[in-house]
């Protein structure tokens, strides 16, 4: 009976060892899956960051173009204002000359 009991103990120990090994394998697979998931998430994050950087660069280019356009418009407005002032002065001179001419008739 002692031999039978020892055989049962040995069987139990073998089963426990096998169970422990299975648990280790499952834990290893779970860790591997977690690592793969983390790598995939990291890869996706890198793609998102890259896309964001590209979009940011596009926005910077658009902003620079808009600022350049604004500067051109401001220069054109200043030029037009200067031309308008010159025309206004010339009109004032012409009006004065017309008012002073002998052929001017009162209105």
C-alpha positions as CSV (number, residue, x, y, z in Angstrom):
1,X,0.0,0.0,0.0
2,X,2.9,2.3,0.6
3,X,4.1,1.8,-3.0
4,X,0.6,2.6,-4.2
5,X,0.5,5.8,-2.2
6,X,3.9,6.8,-3.4
7,X,2.8,6.1,-7.0
8,X,-0.2,8.4,-6.4
9,X,2.0,11.1,-5.0
10,X,4.3,10.8,-8.0
11,X,1.4,11.0,-10.4
12,X,0.0,14.1,-8.6
13,X,3.4,15.8,-8.7
14,X,3.7,15.1,-12.4
15,X,0.3,16.5,-13.0
16,X,1.1,19.5,-11.0
17,X,4.4,20.0,-12.9
18,X,2.4,19.7,-16.2
19,X,-0.2,22.1,-14.9
20,X,2.5,24.6,-13.8
21,X,4.2,24.3,-17.2
22,X,0.8,24.9,-19.0
23,X,0.2,28.0,-16.8
24,X,3.7,29.3,-17.7
25,X,3.0,28.8,-21.4
26,X,-0.3,30.6,-21.1
27,X,1.3,33.4,-19.2
28,X,4.1,33.6,-21.8
29,X,1.5,33.7,-24.6
30,X,-0.4,36.4,-22.8
31,X,2.7,38.5,-22.3
32,X,3.6,38.0,-26.0
33,X,0.1,39.1,-27.0
34,X,0.4,42.1,-24.8
35,X,3.8,43.0,-26.3
36,X,2.4,42.6,-29.8
37,X,-0.6,44.7,-28.9
38,X,1.7,47.4,-27.5
39,X,3.9,47.3,-30.5
40,X,0.9,47.6,-32.8
41,X,-0.4,50.5,-30.7
42,X,3.0,52.2,-30.8
43,X,3.1,51.8,-34.5
44,X,-0.3,53.3,-34.9
45,X,0.7,56.2,-32.6
46,X,3.8,56.8,-34.7
47,X,1.6,56.9,-37.8
48,X,-0.7,59.4,-36.1
49,X,2.2,61.5,-35.0
50,X,3.7,61.4,-38.5
51,X,0.3,62.4,-40.0
52,X,0.0,65.2,-37.5
53,X,3.5,66.5,-38.3
54,X,2.7,66.5,-42.0
55,X,-0.6,68.3,-41.5
56,X,1.1,70.8,-39.2
57,X,3.7,71.4,-42.0
58,X,0.9,72.0,-44.5
59,X,-0.8,74.4,-42.1
60,X,2.5,76.3,-41.6
61,X,2.8,76.6,-45.4
62,X,-0.7,77.9,-45.7
63,X,-0.1,80.4,-42.9
64,X,3.0,81.6,-44.6
65,X,1.2,82.0,-47.9
66,X,-1.7,83.8,-46.2
67,X,0.7,86.2,-44.5
68,X,2.5,86.8,-47.8
69,X,-0.8,87.5,-49.5
70,X,-1.8,89.9,-46.6
71,X,1.4,91.8,-46.9
72,X,0.9,92.2,-50.7
73,X,-2.7,93.4,-50.1
74,X,-1.5,95.9,-47.5
75,X,1.2,97.2,-49.9
76,X,-1.4,97.6,-52.6
77,X,-3.7,99.4,-50.3
78,X,-0.9,101.8,-49.2
79,X,0.0,102.3,-52.9
80,X,-3.6,103.0,-53.7
81,X,-4.0,105.4,-50.8
82,X,-0.9,107.3,-52.0
83,X,-2.3,107.4,-55.5
84,X,-5.7,108.6,-54.2
85,X,-4.0,111.4,-52.2
86,X,-2.0,112.5,-55.3
87,X,-5.2,112.5,-57.3
88,X,-7.0,114.4,-54.6
89,X,-4.2,117.1,-54.6
90,X,-4.3,117.3,-58.4
91,X,-8.1,117.7,-58.3
92,X,-7.8,120.4,-55.7
93,X,-5.2,122.2,-57.9
94,X,-7.4,121.9,-61.0
95,X,-10.5,123.1,-59.0
96,X,-8.5,126.1,-57.8
97,X,-7.3,126.8,-61.3
98,X,-10.8,126.5,-62.7
99,X,-12.2,128.7,-60.0
100,X,-9.6,131.3,-60.7
101,X,-10.0,131.2,-64.5
102,X,-11.9,134.1,-66.1
103,X,-14.2,131.8,-68.0
104,X,-15.5,130.3,-64.7
105,X,-19.1,130.8,-64.3
106,X,-20.7,130.8,-60.8
107,X,-22.7,127.7,-60.2
